[in-house]
Amino acid sequence: MLIILDRDGVINEYDGNYICSADEWHPIPGSVEAVARLCIAGHRIAIATNQSGIGRGYYDTDELDAMHEKLEQLVEAQGGCIDFIAYCPHRPDDQCCCRKPLTGLLEQIREHFHLASLEGVIMVGDSRKDLEAGHAEGCRPVLVRTGNGLDTERHLEARPIPGADVSIYDNLSKFTDALLSAEGW
């Protein structure tokens, strides 16, 4: 099964400030191991991440590549593999089609894997825009409480995403535990 992950706040620590270098990029404890466990169990991993820091001039694509190389090396050291990373470099006001909650990143992922649709694919995020993008493409939305997740959970209680059945876990590791034990999946 393909699993799509948001990056900031799901895999790496995120406090709302831009992560502008590989030195500033730090995995959430247990997240790299969780990604590797998913891979070892036969799942394919894609990442869909908004990176408006590029469009804002805070860092460039070389620095983003260095962050992703660090992530990939850490996952590979645990026996896993990131199959594909799609990112949006645009600012929110650029009116692109790829910035989540729009679905352009997910469409790139679908095309990369030569899939007719993303129906039933799991999309894990920490923000409403992650969940909305995934739901719009037929994914099963999963919220983690890391990063922006706690705030997102509170907002979803007040204003749910119409038609979306959102599963909620404390972090990527807890989601992985549940998925691999088939609880609720």
Protein Blocks (a to p, Z undefined) as FASTA:
>chain_A
ZZdddfehplmccehiacfbfklpccdehklmmmmmmmmnopacddddddfklmnopacf
klmmmmmmmmmmmmmmnopacfbdcddfbdfklopakbcfbfklmmmmmmmnopablghi
acddfbfklmmmmmmnopacdddfehjlmmmmmmmmmmccehiacdddfblmlmmmmmmn
opoZZ
